[in-house]
Every structure is written in structure tokens, then in C-alpha cells.
Amino acid sequence: MLSKDNIINLEDYRIEGAKVFSGRDRGRIARNKSNIDKIEVKYDFVKIIIPNNVYSIIPSFLEELLLNVVLKLGKDKFLEKFEFISEGDYRYEKPLNEAIDRILRNNTAIG
């Protein structure tokens, strides 16, 4: 396990050999196993590590992983509190922003 304290390493939630993080179900599993909601409350700053050799992270995976913390903090405060670090060449910004926007848009539509 590479995750510790306020660091969540997605390697811990990667299917062996996978180069893509995808699916709401996998995102939900990562949210529950990582305790991201509890970590957010306990720490002022949270790092999420994206492992090397990742080809893609599908926004639906991020939507489920980040659902509660984005709803709680909103986009700006979330981006201040959570730092994403890519250990490889993967550029995560577009799927991350798409996931955040979807979470907030869906919440507005529901609420």
C-alpha cells in the first residue's frame, strides 16, 4: 500500500497491469477504500498521486472518487486543498475538470 496519511496513491486502486482508470464502480471502490472523505476532514492538504504508465483516467472514475469532497468544498476550495501529482506523462487536468464540473452540474440539476 502506497497511500499514507494525507496521500492517496491511485496505484493502490489500479487493476494489475491496467493503464486506464475507468468506471463509476471502480471510482466508488477507490473512494471507499481510500477513505478520501475522512482524509479530507482530517488534513488541511491532500495529495493524489497518479502512477506512471497511466494512459487515461475516464471522468466517470473521478466523478465517483471525488463526489463527496467536491460537493462539500466546491470547485475552487477543492482545487486549493487537493493536489494531483502525475508520476508519468499523463495530463490529468481535462478529465479532472470535466469530472468536477459534472459533479457540480448534476448536483444543481438534482438539488
C-alpha positions in Angstrom: 0.0 0.0 0.0 1.5 3.3 -1.1 -1.2 5.6 0.3 -0.4 7.0 3.7 -1.8 9.8 5.9 -2.9 12.6 3.5 -1.5 10.9 0.4 -3.8 8.8 -1.8 -1.8 6.9 -4.4 -4.1 5.6 -7.2 -1.7 2.7 -7.7 -3.3 1.1 -4.7 -6.6 1.0 -6.6 -5.3 0.1 -10.1 -6.2 -3.3 -11.5 -2.9 -5.0 -12.1 -1.4 -4.1 -15.4 -4.2 -1.6 -16.2 -3.2 1.6 -17.9 -6.7 3.2 -17.7 -8.8 4.1 -14.6 -12.4 3.9 -15.7 -15.9 3.3 -14.5 -18.1 4.6 -11.7 -17.9 1.3 -9.9 -14.1 1.4 -9.8 -14.2 5.1 -8.7 -16.7 4.2 -5.9 -14.4 1.3 -4.7 -11.4 3.7 -4.7 -13.4 6.3 -2.8 -14.5 3.8 -0.1 -11.1 2.0 0.2 -9.1 5.2 0.2 -11.2 6.9 2.9 -10.9 10.1 0.9 -13.9 11.6 2.7 -12.3 11.1 6.1 -8.9 12.2 4.9 -10.4 15.4 3.7 -11.8 16.2 7.1 -8.6 15.2 9.0 -6.0 17.1 6.9 -5.6 20.6 5.5 -4.0 19.4 2.4 -4.4 16.1 0.4 -2.2 14.8 -2.4 -3.5 12.3 -5.0 -0.7 10.5 -6.9 -1.3 9.3 -10.4 1.1 6.4 -11.1 3.5 6.1 -14.0 2.3 4.3 -17.1 -1.3 5.6 -16.9 -2.8 6.2 -20.4 -6.1 7.6 -19.3 -8.4 8.4 -16.4 -12.0 8.5 -17.5 -14.0 11.3 -15.9 -16.7 8.9 -14.6 -14.0 7.2 -12.4 -13.0 10.6 -11.0 -16.7 11.6 -10.5 -17.2 8.7 -8.1 -13.9 9.0 -6.4 -14.2 12.8 -5.7 -18.0 13.0 -5.4 -18.4 13.9 -1.7 -15.4 16.1 -1.4 -16.2 18.2 -4.4 -19.8 18.6 -3.3 -18.6 19.6 0.2 -15.9 22.0 -0.9 -17.0 23.3 -4.3 -14.5 23.6 -7.2 -12.2 26.4 -6.0 -11.7 25.1 -2.5 -11.3 21.6 -3.7 -8.6 22.6 -6.1 -6.9 24.5 -3.3 -7.0 21.6 -0.9 -6.2 18.7 -3.3 -3.0 18.5 -5.3 -2.7 16.0 -8.1 0.8 14.7 -9.0 1.4 12.7 -12.1 4.4 10.4 -11.8 4.4 9.9 -15.6 3.5 11.9 -18.6 -0.3 11.7 -18.2 -2.0 15.1 -18.3 -5.0 14.8 -15.9 -6.3 18.4 -16.0 -9.0 18.0 -18.6 -10.7 14.8 -17.2 -10.4 16.2 -13.7 -12.1 19.5 -14.6 -14.7 17.6 -16.6 -15.4 15.4 -13.6 -15.7 18.3 -11.2 -18.0 20.2 -13.5 -20.2 17.1 -13.9 -20.4 16.6 -10.2 -21.5 20.2 -9.6 -23.8 20.3 -12.6 -25.6 17.1 -11.6 -25.9 18.3 -8.0 -27.5 21.5 -9.3 -29.9 19.6 -11.5 -30.9 17.3 -8.7 -31.0 19.9 -5.9 
